[in-house]
Amino acid sequence: MGKVVDFQEVSLRTFQNQTFKGIPLESRRYIGNKFKLSDWIFNLIQQNTQNCKSFLDIFAGTGVMSKKALPYYEKIIINDILHSNYLIYKAFFSSADWNFEKVNDLLQYYNQLNPAELPENYFSEHFGNKFFDYPNAKLIGYIREDLEARKNQLNEKEFAILLATLIYNIDKIANTVGHFDAYIKKKEIPYQKLELRLIEQCTHPNLEIYCQNANDLARSVEADIAYVDPPYNSRQYNRFYHVYENLAEWKKPPLFGIALKPKAENNSVYCTTKAKSAFEDLIKNLKVRYIAVSYNNTYSSKSSSSANKIQLNEIYEILSQKGETKVFEKPYKFFNAGKTEFENHKEFLFISRVY
Ligand SMILES: C[S@@+](CC[C@H](N)C(=O)[O-])C[C@H]1O[C@@H](n2cnc3c(N)ncnc32)[C@H](O)[C@@H]1O
């Protein structure tokens, strides 16, 4: 059994005479993440709710709002439909035992591998010289295969930490504008040494982690407050982050098209014309005392895929049927992945006290 390692110990651990600090949860490119808005959102939640002991982050994405909530609630429930996010939550948040030396020894082993000596593999065959430079694509595929082979020597937490560490580090060298809907066309992607640096720990003793459709989960869990931050346009997150979904599941599916995506599965209803009725159903079935909903108007008339599937007034009407609802707004400078600045962009937060 590995030794129990707590957050303090891991973040400030001295490793080979150097002070060690893990990669923070928020150090990741993720569309629509609320890191920069998290203080604003969290302060409003705290000012407008009372006696809340449990926090449900039901469309958690990167998990930055759950991280923010850790010190303030006795129980945290974190959920997202993506397999890669589920793995990342286990890696960062779960308080299960794990062995620091064992994980670090493996990372050291991976860091001294020479990509030139590694064989071609599923990952390099598909993504080499596209989403990643070719040598690193070989290295990533090799490491993922090696982790699979070591599954019986690693516990669930160790496996999750190693795979999330791989994902967080390759995020920094991916040849993209921040997601895998497309790669940047280049004759040759310059090689950068991939050095795997361990992720941080943000554990909580009473935490539940789910990978479910939010509407199903709403029916089976209870909390004092739910934070609701669904996608509002037609862009499916499983398509944007298909490379991480592929790594998390490692079923090595056949891939199609220029962006090398697998056949679509676990698509979100929130990115379709049924979004409004899904949202209505969710709000109706949430078993909570307060609901906080994020909303923004990133609609650009040039792109129909960025048009919101639910309108601001519809959110207000649906929430008002469930509870006494307040709306807060904040002008917010927003850039999409292509660096387009949206004008008059506003971020909204609804807070409802359930009747
Ligand atoms: C706007 S992002 C949330 C961002 C998050 N608040 C953050 O700060 O990182 C929406 C998230 O909802 C997830 N999602 C979409 N449809 C879902 C569904 N039906 N059930 C659960 N999660 C879903 C997506 O995978 C995505 O991570």
The ligand as a MOL file (V3000), in Angstrom:
LIG
                    3D

  0  0  0     0  0            999 V3000
M  V30 BEGIN CTAB
M  V30 COUNTS 27 29 0 0 0
M  V30 BEGIN ATOM
M  V30 1 C -18.5890 25.7100 -20.3210 0
M  V30 2 S -17.8420 24.1760 -19.9490 0 CHG=1
M  V30 3 C -17.6600 24.2570 -18.1910 0
M  V30 4 C -16.4290 25.0450 -17.7940 0
M  V30 5 C -16.1160 24.9430 -16.3220 0
M  V30 6 N -17.0520 25.6750 -15.5070 0
M  V30 7 C -14.7140 25.4650 -16.0680 0
M  V30 8 O -14.5380 26.5000 -15.4480 0
M  V30 9 O -13.7740 24.8110 -16.5570 0 CHG=-1
M  V30 10 C -19.1610 23.0390 -20.1350 0
M  V30 11 C -18.8050 21.5930 -19.7380 0
M  V30 12 O -19.9980 20.8180 -19.7630 0
M  V30 13 C -19.6620 19.4970 -20.1700 0
M  V30 14 N -20.9230 18.8970 -20.6390 0
M  V30 15 C -21.5960 19.1200 -21.7920 0
M  V30 16 N -22.7550 18.4660 -21.8080 0
M  V30 17 C -22.8580 17.8040 -20.6420 0
M  V30 18 C -23.8530 16.9720 -20.0710 0
M  V30 19 N -24.9850 16.6820 -20.7240 0
M  V30 20 N -23.6400 16.4800 -18.8320 0
M  V30 21 C -22.4940 16.7600 -18.1650 0
M  V30 22 N -21.4990 17.5440 -18.6630 0
M  V30 23 C -21.6920 18.0690 -19.8830 0
M  V30 24 C -18.5990 19.6970 -21.2230 0
M  V30 25 O -17.8160 18.5430 -21.3800 0
M  V30 26 C -17.8110 20.8930 -20.6530 0
M  V30 27 O -16.7140 20.4650 -19.9150 0
M  V30 END ATOM
M  V30 BEGIN BOND
M  V30 1 1 1 2
M  V30 2 1 2 3
M  V30 3 1 2 10
M  V30 4 1 3 4
M  V30 5 1 4 5
M  V30 6 1 5 6
M  V30 7 1 5 7
M  V30 8 2 7 8
M  V30 9 1 7 9
M  V30 10 1 10 11
M  V30 11 1 11 12
M  V30 12 1 11 26
M  V30 13 1 12 13
M  V30 14 1 13 14
M  V30 15 1 13 24
M  V30 16 1 14 15
M  V30 17 1 14 23
M  V30 18 2 15 16
M  V30 19 1 16 17
M  V30 20 1 17 18
M  V30 21 2 17 23
M  V30 22 1 18 19
M  V30 23 2 18 20
M  V30 24 1 20 21
M  V30 25 2 21 22
M  V30 26 1 22 23
M  V30 27 1 24 25
M  V30 28 1 24 26
M  V30 29 1 26 27
M  V30 END BOND
M  V30 END CTAB
M  END
